[in-house]
Amino acid sequence: MAAQPGRPGEGPHHHDTPPDFEKHHEQMKRFPSADELREMEARWGIDRSLDPTAFALRFDRHVARLAGSTAVSGLLPSELTAAFPRISLLLQPWILKLLRALLRRRVNHQTLDATARDRFYQALQAAHADGSYQALSVIHSQNHMMHSMMGPVGTQRFLPWHRLYLFKLENVLRQKQPAVTIPYWDYANDHARPDWVWQPPGVVRNTPGAAGGSLPTQPTIDSIVLNTSYTAFTSSLESQAHNQVHNWCNGTVSAPPTAAQDPIFWLLHANVDRIWDLWQLNHTGVPTLSGTDAVLDPWSPTTAADVNDVMDVGYSYG
């Protein structure tokens, strides 16, 4: 893992930070509500009426359909037969990739038996004991442009940055318990905070919902997944099915600078990542990022494109 930058804005991956970010970072004791995000976007001058991602998605789909029809329907049966060995060779790497991803499955935490829960519990404790857990959790307190509250680039980076963040923590845990994966918390259908997850010293878990926030319903998730553009999808997912879940949990996990200190953070974000993976099954939109904005610091040179597909990263959801 690359060395962590010392302070926000330092190092080779400096982003253009909104001038009022530092003030908001100091004042923000919880994740912003949908109304607060809209107010921030208004100050930044973001106009959602023209979304280039939606246009690109329609264009990509048209080209894909055209290429698919000419490549297959234009071949005679004899030509397909002759081309089979070459097609088979092209498919082999994909099949191996699929098998690797299926062998590393993240599942609903409610399906874990006592033994699986104990392995996850022990992996967290071991990572915390040697400091590797804390080394990762502190990264979330730094400015890596991974939330919409940090500016328009943060909207685009929110999902890929946290996808890589989850994978980094999972790799640390697998050094302690080789078969472990991060389970997900399907909070739209499971309205109990997963308090069985190990609670490190100093992590606070107050009464869920007592300080505000809310859990989305499954119809809300369904409506979010219907968004056709990546920007509309990630904005809706972050504001409606992420921020308010953090706030509802009411404790260490509710404040952005400390959220990752509570292991519940990872179950929450595994579900966010799972919803993104579901969306990707039927949509081709990707983050609109370029240059240093596309580099998922502090893990250079990994970019958003490198983690666009969970199969490429090397895991799956069950």
N, C-alpha and C positions, 0 to 999 in steps of 0.2 A: 504494500500500500504506500502511495506517495506521501511525503511529509506534508503535514498540515501547514497552511499559511498562518503566519503569526497573528495578523489583524485583518479585519475586513478591508478590502481594497488593495492589500499588498500582494506582491508576487506577480507572476506572468499572466494571471487570469483575472485582471481587473475589469469589472463591468461598469457601464455607465449607470451609477446609482442615482435615483431620484434625490434631489437636494434635501427633501424633508425626511429621507429614510431614517437617518440616525435618530431624529426626534421621535419618529413613530416606533422605531425599534426599542427605544428606552421606555416609551409609554405603553407599548402593547403588552398587556398582561394576559391576553388570551388571543385566540385566532379571530380575525375579523368576521363580522356577519356579512351576509349578502349585500345588505344596504351599505355597509361600510366599504366593501369592495367596490361597489358602483360609484360611491363618492370619490374614492381614490382614483378610479379610472377616469372620472370626469375631470379631476385636476390634472391628470396626465394627458388629457385630450384624446382618449381612445374612442374611435368611432367604429361600432360593430356593424354598421349598415352595409359596408363593403368588406367582404371577407374573402381574400384571395385564396384561402385554403379551400373554400367551398367550390370555387371555380376550378381549381387544380384537381379536386377530387372527381368532379364530373368529367373533366378531360381525361384523366387517367383511366377511369372506368370505360370510357368510350374506346380508347386505344386498346385496352386489355381485351375487350369483347371482339374488336376487329382482328387483333392478332390471333386470338384463340380460334376464331372461326376459320380464318384462312390457313392456319397451321394444321388444323385437324380435318375439317370437312373437305379441304382441297386435295387430300391425299387418298389415293386408291388403297384398297385393302392390302394389295401386294406391297405397296410402298410402306404402309404402316408395319407390316411384318418385317420387311427388310430393315426398317429403322429401329426395331425393338431393341437389339443389343446396345445401340448407342443411347437410346432412351433409358435403358436399364442402368447403364453406367452413370448417367446423369442423376438418376434417382438414388443411387446407393449412398452418397454422402448425406442426402436429405433423410433417408431412412435411419441411418446411424445417429443423426442429430435428433430425430424424433425419439428414438429409443433412449438416448441419454437424458432427454428432457422428461420422459415418462418415468424414468427411474428416480428422478428427483422431484417428487410431487409435493406441493403444498396443499394441505387439506383443511377443512373446517375444524376449528379447535374442538367443537362439540363431538366430533367423531373419534378423537384420540382416546385410547384406553389409558388405564392408570400407568402402564409401563411407558407408553409414549410421552405422556405428560411428565413423568419423572425424568426421562432423558432430556427433554427440553429444559426442564427446571434445573437439572444438574449442569447442563451446558451453559446456561446463563450465569449460574453461580461461579463456575470455573472461570468464565471469561471476565467476570467482575473481579474475581480474586487476583488475577494476574494483570488487571488494568486494561486489557484489550477492549473490554466493553466500554469503559469510560472514554478511552481514546477515540472510539467511534461516536459515542453519544455527544461529545463536545462539539463535533463538526456541525451539528444541527444548530448550534448557537452562533455560528459564524455566517457572514454574508456570502453565500454562494449562489444568490439569485435563484432560489428554488421555491418561492411562493409568489402569488400574485400581489401580495401586499408590498413586495419589493419592486414592483414595476412590471411593464408589459413583457419583458424578457422572462421574468419569473413565472408568468402564466405558461409560456412555452416550455420552460424547463421543469415545471413542477412534477410531471409524471416521469420523464426519463431520469431525472436526478434522483428521485426517491426509489425508482426501480433499481438503480445501481447501488444506492445506499443499503437497501434491503439485502441485496446479494452479497455485499461486503460483510454485513453482520452475519448472514447465514454461513458464509465461509469461515468466519471466526468460530462460530458455534460448532461447525462440523469438525474443526480441529480438536474440539473437546469430546464430542459425541458424533462419530463419522456419519451416521445415517439420519441425523436430525435435519428437519426443515422448519421454516417458520410457518406456523399454522395461521389461518386467517380468521378474523372475527366478522361474520356476516351480520353486521349490526342492524340491517334493515329487517331481518327476520329473527334475530336473537337480541332481545332488549335487556340483557343482563351484562354488565361489565365483566370481562373475564378475570375476575380477581384471583383465580387459582394460580395465575402466572406469578412467578417469584417477584416479590417486592423488595428491591434493594434498600439498604439503610439510607435514610434521608428522603426517600420517595414518599410523597403524600398522596393518598387516595381518599378524598372527601366523598360525601354522599352524592351519587350520580344525579345530575339534573338540578341540584339545589342552587347552583349558581348560574342557571340558564343553559343555553344550548339545547340541542334536540337530536334525535335519531331519525334518519329518513325512513320512509316506508318503501316497500318493494315497488309500488307504482311510481314513486319518485325516481328510484333507480332505473326503472324501465323507461321513463321519459327522458332521463339523462342519456341513456344508451341510444335513443332515437336521434340524437343530434348528428347531423351529417358531416359537419366540419370538425376538425381536431380542436380548433380554438373554442368553438361553442361547447364542445363536449368537455374539455378539460376545465373550462371556466365553471360550467355547471357542476361538475363533479367536485371540484375543490370547494366551491361555496356552499353547495347543498348537502354534500355527503362526505365532507372531510372536516371543514372548520368547525361546524356545529357539533360534530361527534367529539372532537377534541374538547370543546368547551363543556359538553354534557358530562364528560368523564370527571371533571371537577377535581383538579389536583395538579400535580407536577406535570402531567401530560397535557394540560390545558394551556400552558404558556410556551410559546415557540422556542425561547432560549433553553428551556429545561425539558421539553417534551420527550426527547429520546432517552432521557435518564430512566423513564419508566418503561419496562419491557412491553407493556400493553401497547405502546407506540407502534411496535413492529407488527403486531397482529392487526391493528387498525390499518396500517399502511399496506399490509399484504392484501387486505380486502380492496383497498383503493386500486392497487396494482391489478388485482383479479378483475375488477370491473373494467379497467382499461383493456386488459387482454380480451374480455368478452366483446368490447366495442370493436377491437381490431379484427375480430373474426368476420365482420361484415362491412368494415370501412377501411379505406386506405390512406386517410389523412395522417400527416406527420407534423411534428413541430416545425415552425418556420424559424430556423436558427442557422447562423453562419458565423464563421470566424471563431473568436474566443468564446462567444456566447454558446456555441455548439459543444464546446469542450466541458465535460462534467467535472469541473474542479471540485475537490483537490485530487481527482483521480486521472490526471492527464496521462496519456493522450486520449482516453476513452471519450467518445462523443455520443450525442443523443442518438445518432443513427446506429451506433454499435449495439444499443439496447432496445431497439425498436421492436424486436421480436423475442418473446420469452424463449423460444426454441434456440435462437442464436446465443442467448445468454446461458441457457443450459438447464432450464427447469420448466415445470408445468403446474397447472392447478387441477385438483380433482374434486 
